[in-house]
Amino acid sequence: MPQIAVLYPEEERCIVNIPIKGLLIGRASFCDLQLKDEFVSERHCKVFFENGDLFIEDLGSTNGTFINGAEVQKSILELEQNIQIGVSVLKVQ
């Protein structure tokens, strides 16, 4: 099962399994992965499965969603890719 690891900031480090229903990432308390990063939107992005592939989609965030430095709106995610939202850095495992 794929996972998202929070690498930075260090005090936020954790590893979260990506459930079949997907994973909502943001600053709000109702998010599946809540980040305490002032540059992350309340509902920033979602990670989800579609036709057997893993995707990430920006949800209209203020500061964007980046994979390996490139801004994306919706993109396939692959193992070992880095995701940056705000100042937080995540990795697909």
C-alpha positions in Angstrom: 0.0 0.0 0.0 1.5 3.4 -1.0 2.3 5.9 1.8 3.0 9.6 2.1 5.9 10.5 4.4 6.2 14.0 5.7 9.9 14.8 5.6 9.9 18.5 6.4 9.5 20.3 8.7 11.1 17.8 11.1 8.5 18.4 13.8 5.8 17.3 11.4 7.5 14.0 10.4 5.1 11.1 10.0 4.0 8.4 7.6 0.4 8.0 6.5 -1.1 5.1 4.5 -3.1 6.2 1.4 -6.5 4.6 1.8 -8.6 3.4 -1.1 -10.9 6.4 -0.6 -7.9 8.8 -1.1 -6.2 11.3 1.2 -7.2 15.0 1.7 -4.2 17.1 2.6 -4.4 20.6 4.1 -4.3 22.8 7.1 -7.9 22.2 8.3 -8.6 19.8 11.2 -11.0 17.7 8.9 -8.1 16.8 6.5 -6.8 13.2 6.5 -3.3 14.7 6.7 -3.3 18.0 8.5 -0.2 20.1 8.2 0.6 23.1 10.5 2.1 25.1 7.7 0.8 28.7 7.2 1.5 28.4 3.4 -0.8 25.3 3.1 -4.4 26.0 2.2 -7.2 24.6 4.4 -8.1 22.1 1.6 -4.8 22.1 -0.4 -4.7 18.9 -2.5 -5.9 15.3 -2.6 -4.1 12.1 -3.4 -6.4 9.4 -4.9 -6.6 6.3 -7.0 -8.0 6.4 -10.5 -8.0 3.5 -13.0 -5.3 1.7 -10.9 -2.9 4.8 -10.9 -2.1 7.1 -8.0 -2.9 10.8 -8.6 -2.5 14.1 -6.9 -4.7 17.0 -7.6 -4.4 20.6 -6.4 -7.7 21.9 -5.0 -7.3 25.5 -6.0 -4.7 26.2 -3.3 -3.2 29.7 -3.0 0.5 28.6 -3.2 0.3 25.6 -5.5 1.3 21.9 -5.5 4.7 20.8 -6.8 6.1 17.5 -7.8 9.9 17.4 -7.9 9.9 21.2 -8.3 7.3 21.4 -11.1 3.8 22.9 -10.4 0.9 20.6 -11.2 -2.8 20.8 -11.2 -3.4 17.0 -11.6 -0.7 14.4 -12.1 0.1 10.8 -11.7 2.2 10.1 -8.6 5.1 7.6 -8.6 7.1 6.1 -5.8 10.0 8.3 -4.5 8.6 11.5 -5.9 8.8 14.6 -3.7 5.7 16.7 -3.2 6.0 20.3 -1.9 3.0 22.2 -0.6 3.8 25.4 1.3 7.1 24.8 2.9 6.2 21.2 3.7 8.0 18.4 1.8 6.3 15.0 1.4 7.5 11.8 -0.3 5.6 9.0 -1.9 6.7 5.6 -0.6 
